[in-house]
Amino acid sequence: MGKTVLFGGLFHETHTFLKQPTTVADFEAMAVHIGQAVIDHNLGNASPSDGFLTTALKRGWTIVPTIQMAAMPGGKVEDAAVELFRQNFFPVLEARLDELDGIFLVLHGAMVSASSDDPEGDLLRDVRAVLEARRVDIPLVGVLDLHANVSQTMIDSASALVAYRENPHKDARDTAVRAAQLFGRLMDDPTIAQVHRPTRYVLPPTGVGSADDPMKAVLGAARAIEARDPQILNINVMAGYSYADVPDCGFSLSAATTGDPGRAAAYLDELVGVLEANIAKGYPQDRPLEEVLALVDALPPGKGPVLLIEPADNIGGGTPGDATDLLGPLLATGRRGIVAAIADPEAVEQCRRAGVGAEVSLVIGGKTDEHHGAPLPFAGRVVSLSDGHFELELKTSHLASMLGSEADMGPCAVVESEQAIVLLSSRKMPPMDLGQLHSQGIRPEDAAYVVIKAAVSHRDAYNPIARASFNVDSAGLCTSNLRRLPYRKLAGKIVGLP
């Protein structure tokens, strides 16, 4: 007999130091799908939701869709958005509970709302409470981003949580498939225990790429444990999301086992040892622009652009994408062949009024807050105008983990001067896929310098075309130097090397 499963999704990575809240409108701009639309809009779009839905349909499961919501990383989520999810999830759960064989959720794990430091833990706890009140014993499984800040409430409430293993997140869809396979097993035999191991370490995004230590070493050790002990069904190595000022912020580990939880806990202690042996590599130092440019000038001749990585305005980490603290000084050096992108709807509108081919004098960026530089004068010719839609060229890119295979930057303008080509967008868009620039007629392959507002997530797209890559220190709330941030809730946590 086929299984009947309840499905929903709530996805947001919350930067608590940003003043601008994430609203219902922000979710609507990216994804708010209800009922059958959850399936229609996600099936085949290369997202984690697609991974689950495709697997479920192949196995002949009946899917009961509720609501799927996602928004670009940003400030605290307004309570109305969380309530919108709950209003469309719990009534369906209550009405269909007696026919369900399981519940599957696609979450992020680092969401913070106006009234809760752990809204995803609250959600899982409340789902568990409904099951217990109705005396229904079915598995509750969730997919998490590798950057989740995992709480004990999340672990205690879910049957199993399964996280991405790659950063950039090229395995996001595959993780949902893997989680769905585990979910299928649990619907037949729910015997499983989870063990959680938080740590003291809060690492910046630049320190948690899966190709680099400490993540590489810990992930490798985790896979070795899974290989030698068949009772360990899954180990999550959670990098954490360092820009959420919540008690559960930071690097954590968890394991799902059919065996002795004590043995699983010992494995996690072993992995903490691997982390601590490599912890210094988790706190990289970004270099001042002047120092980086000296290194660039010393490079041997080669093909491809130099990537100037601007982690402090890491759009995938929540910042506004309009920082000028790198672009301004770079232009001031007189260098040419620069490609950059700035989120600035006002400048886009000015270009639209002027028209393609017009010469414009703009003031771009630095308009969201006081943390990301000042508005920057920029004069040039309007090369193109567009609606900002593009299709991902790399369907396994980090961007697909967030929004699937189609992206929308809102109305865009491309402006070119003697020094630079600048893509101006109405909505911020993380630089995780070359389709973002190619769709606007920009070839980063031919640039001398490409300014990248990211930490790690750009690598799969941009590293193959790059001559070299350097992280540049600049102003911004996604700084790699976590000691610059005014944390209040990280008692006992370590945010940098002594």
HUNORSUL-V668006 format. One line per field, one symbol per residue. ss: DSSP state (a for helix, b for strand, c for the rest). phi: phi as a letter, one per 30 degrees, with the letter a starting at -180 (. if undefined). A space follows every 10 residues. Layout:
ss: ???
phi: ???
//
This chain:
ss: cccbbbbbbb bccbcccccc cbcaaaaaaa bbbbcaaaaa aacccccaaa aaaaaaaacc cbbbbbbbbb cccbccbcaa aaaaaaaaaa aaaaaaaaac cbbbbbbccc ccbcccccaa aaaaaaaaaa aaacccccbb bbbbcccccc caaaaaaccb bbbccccccc caaaaaaaaa aaaaaaaacc ccbbbbbbcc bcccaaaccc ccccaaaaaa aaaaaaaacc cbbbbbbbcc cccccccccc cbbbbbbccc aaaaaaaaaa aaaaaaacaa aaccccbcaa aaaaaaaccc ccccbbbbbc aaacaaaccc ccccccaaaa aacccccbbb bbbcaaaaaa aaaaccccbb bbbbcccccc cccccbbbbb bbbbbbccbb bccccccaaa aaaccbbbcc cbbbbbcccb bbbbbccccc ccccaaaacc cccaaaccbb bbccccccaa aaaaabbbbb bbcccccccc caaacccccc cccbcccc
phi: .dccbdbabb bacccddddd dccedddddc abbbiededd dcdiciceed eddddddddi ddccdcabba beeadedddd dddedddccd ddeddcedcd clbbbcbcjb cbcecbdbdd dedddddddd dddchccbdb bbcbddcdcd cddddddcda cbcecbbddd cddddddddd ddeddddcbd dabcbbbdbd cccdedcbdd dbddeedddd dddddedcbd dddabcccdi bdccdbecdk dbbbbcbccd eddddddddd ddddeddcde ddbdcdcdee dddddddcdd eacjdddcdc edcdedcjdd ibdbdcdedd dddidbiccb bbdadddedd ddddjdjddb ccbciicdac cbjcecdaca cddabadida cddcdcdedd dcbiccbbci ebbcbbcdcb ccdcbdbdbd dcadeededc iccdecddbb dccacbdddd dcedcddabb dcdadldced ddddcddbcc eicccade
//
